[in-house]
Amino acid sequence: MKKIALILAPGFEEIEAITPIDVLRRADIDVTVAGLNSLEVKGSHAVTVLADQQLSSIKHADYDGIILPGGLPGSHRLRDSQLVIDLVRAINEKKGLIAAICAAPIVLEKAGIIAGKEFTCYPGQEEFIPSGTHLRDRVVVDGNIVTGKGAGVALEFTLKIVDYLGYQEKATALSKGMIVQE
């Protein structure tokens, strides 16, 4: 079973965090929700989520990937955390999944892992990611990096992650079961 860490910083975009947690768990993928500085983390729309553990207790060797939800100021707080940058770099070194949506790809720029890669992000955030190649697509996969444009593509982004992790049949079944498309 794959093991993924999803990092929550105060001011995260709720849809971009809860959708991956829910869908990946439906796919029987082990998701650990890690709070940046505490277990209780308030999103950008005042929804508080109780994390499974604090980020400081996460060990990169235990995880196959990381998901970074967007939202402001959550994305800035992720970008400004050395713990997050170190975790992203360590997981990227072993070619683990690095997934970021909305404004969160700014973290990939700071971590130095987006150079020469194609990505998407929330419109306007691309100016803070000069080393990558910005595409206007809803979801972009380049190697081990999966990026999504924003809250409206959270489900599509997450199903792409399930597929990327090697669970194509589960992604298809979930898509049908949740009536993503008819």
C-alpha positions as CSV (number, residue, x, y, z in Angstrom):
1,M,0.0,0.0,0.0
2,K,1.3,3.5,-0.9
3,K,1.7,6.0,1.9
4,I,1.2,9.7,1.2
5,A,1.6,12.7,3.4
6,L,-0.7,15.7,2.9
7,I,0.6,18.9,4.7
8,L,-1.8,21.4,6.1
9,A,-0.8,25.0,6.9
10,P,-3.1,27.6,8.3
11,G,-5.0,29.2,5.5
12,F,-5.1,26.1,3.3
13,E,-7.8,25.7,0.6
14,E,-10.3,23.3,2.1
15,I,-11.5,21.6,-1.1
16,E,-7.9,21.1,-2.2
17,A,-7.1,19.3,1.0
18,I,-10.3,17.3,1.9
19,T,-10.8,16.0,-1.7
20,P,-7.4,14.2,-1.8
21,I,-7.8,12.9,1.7
22,D,-11.2,11.5,1.0
23,V,-10.5,10.1,-2.5
24,L,-7.1,8.6,-1.7
25,R,-8.6,6.8,1.3
26,R,-11.4,5.5,-0.9
27,A,-8.7,4.1,-3.1
28,D,-7.1,2.3,0.0
29,I,-4.1,4.6,-0.1
30,D,-2.7,5.4,3.3
31,V,-2.9,9.2,3.8
32,T,-1.3,10.9,6.8
33,V,-2.6,14.4,7.3
34,A,0.3,16.5,8.9
35,G,-0.3,19.9,10.4
36,L,2.5,22.3,9.8
37,N,2.7,23.7,13.4
38,S,-0.2,22.1,15.2
39,L,-2.8,19.3,15.0
40,E,-5.7,21.8,14.6
41,V,-5.4,23.7,11.3
42,K,-7.8,26.3,10.2
43,G,-8.4,26.7,6.4
44,S,-8.9,29.8,4.4
45,H,-12.7,29.6,4.8
46,A,-12.6,29.0,8.6
47,V,-13.0,25.2,8.4
48,T,-10.8,23.6,11.1
49,V,-9.3,20.2,10.3
50,L,-7.7,17.9,12.9
51,A,-4.4,16.5,11.5
52,D,-3.2,13.0,12.3
53,Q,0.2,14.3,13.4
54,Q,2.5,17.2,13.3
55,L,4.8,17.7,10.3
56,S,7.9,17.5,12.6
57,S,7.2,13.8,13.2
58,I,7.1,12.9,9.5
59,K,10.1,10.9,8.2
60,H,10.5,11.0,4.4
61,A,11.6,7.4,4.3
62,D,8.2,6.3,5.4
63,Y,6.4,8.0,2.5
64,D,5.9,7.4,-1.2
65,G,4.7,11.0,-1.9
66,I,3.5,14.3,-0.6
67,I,0.5,16.5,-1.5
68,L,0.5,20.2,-1.0
69,P,-2.9,21.9,-1.0
70,G,-3.1,25.5,-2.1
71,G,-4.9,28.5,-0.7
72,L,-3.6,31.7,0.8
73,P,-1.9,32.3,3.0
74,G,-1.4,28.5,3.4
75,S,0.8,28.1,0.3
76,H,3.1,30.9,1.5
77,R,3.4,29.2,4.9
78,L,4.3,25.9,3.2
79,R,6.8,27.7,1.0
80,D,8.4,29.4,4.0
81,S,8.8,26.2,6.1
82,Q,12.2,24.6,5.9
83,L,10.6,21.4,7.1
84,V,8.3,21.3,4.1
85,I,11.2,22.2,1.7
86,D,13.4,19.5,3.1
87,L,10.6,16.9,2.9
88,V,9.8,17.9,-0.7
89,R,13.5,17.6,-1.7
90,A,13.9,14.3,0.0
91,I,10.8,12.7,-1.5
92,N,11.8,14.1,-4.9
93,E,15.3,12.7,-4.6
94,K,13.8,9.2,-4.4
95,K,11.4,10.0,-7.3
96,G,8.4,9.9,-5.0
97,L,5.1,11.7,-5.9
98,I,5.2,15.5,-5.5
99,A,1.7,16.9,-6.0
100,A,0.8,20.6,-5.6
101,I,-2.4,22.4,-6.5
102,C,-3.5,26.1,-6.9
103,A,-0.8,28.3,-5.4
104,A,1.2,25.5,-3.8
105,P,3.5,24.9,-6.8
106,I,5.4,28.0,-5.4
107,V,6.8,25.5,-2.9
108,L,8.3,23.5,-5.7
109,E,10.1,26.5,-7.0
110,K,11.6,27.3,-3.6
111,A,12.6,23.6,-3.2
112,G,14.4,23.8,-6.6
113,I,12.6,20.9,-8.2
114,I,10.5,22.5,-10.9
115,A,13.3,23.7,-13.2
116,G,12.7,22.4,-16.7
117,K,9.4,20.8,-15.7
118,E,5.9,21.6,-17.0
119,F,3.4,22.6,-14.4
120,T,0.1,24.4,-13.9
121,C,-1.1,26.6,-11.1
122,Y,-3.7,29.2,-10.1
123,P,-3.6,32.0,-12.6
124,G,-1.1,34.7,-11.6
125,Q,1.0,32.4,-9.5
126,E,3.2,31.3,-12.5
127,E,5.1,34.6,-12.1
128,F,6.5,33.2,-8.9
129,I,7.6,30.0,-10.6
130,P,10.1,31.2,-13.3
131,S,12.2,28.1,-13.6
132,G,9.4,25.8,-14.8
133,T,7.2,25.9,-18.0
134,H,3.7,27.0,-17.2
135,L,0.8,25.4,-19.0
136,R,-2.8,26.5,-18.8
137,D,-4.0,22.9,-18.5
138,R,-6.2,21.8,-15.6
139,V,-3.8,19.1,-14.4
140,V,-0.3,18.5,-15.5
141,V,1.9,15.5,-14.9
142,D,5.7,15.8,-15.6
143,G,7.7,12.9,-14.3
144,N,6.9,12.5,-10.6
145,I,5.3,16.0,-10.3
146,V,1.6,16.4,-10.5
147,T,0.1,19.9,-10.4
148,G,-3.4,21.2,-10.5
149,K,-4.9,24.6,-11.4
150,G,-7.2,25.2,-8.5
151,A,-10.1,24.2,-6.3
152,G,-12.4,23.5,-9.3
153,V,-10.1,20.7,-10.5
154,A,-9.5,19.1,-7.1
155,L,-11.3,15.9,-8.0
156,E,-9.6,15.6,-11.4
157,F,-6.2,16.3,-9.8
158,T,-6.8,13.6,-7.1
159,L,-7.9,11.0,-9.6
160,K,-4.8,11.7,-11.6
161,I,-2.7,11.1,-8.4
162,V,-4.5,7.8,-7.8
163,D,-3.8,6.8,-11.4
164,Y,-0.1,8.0,-11.2
165,L,0.4,5.8,-8.0
166,G,-0.5,2.7,-10.1
167,Y,-4.1,2.3,-9.2
168,Q,-5.7,2.9,-12.6
169,E,-8.6,0.5,-12.0
170,K,-9.4,2.2,-8.7
171,A,-9.3,5.6,-10.3
172,T,-11.7,4.5,-13.0
173,A,-14.0,2.8,-10.5
174,L,-14.0,5.9,-8.2
175,S,-14.7,8.1,-11.2
176,K,-17.7,6.0,-12.1
177,G,-18.9,5.6,-8.5
178,M,-18.7,9.3,-7.7
179,I,-20.3,10.1,-11.0
180,V,-17.4,12.3,-12.1
181,Q,-18.5,11.9,-15.7
182,E,-21.6,10.3,-17.3
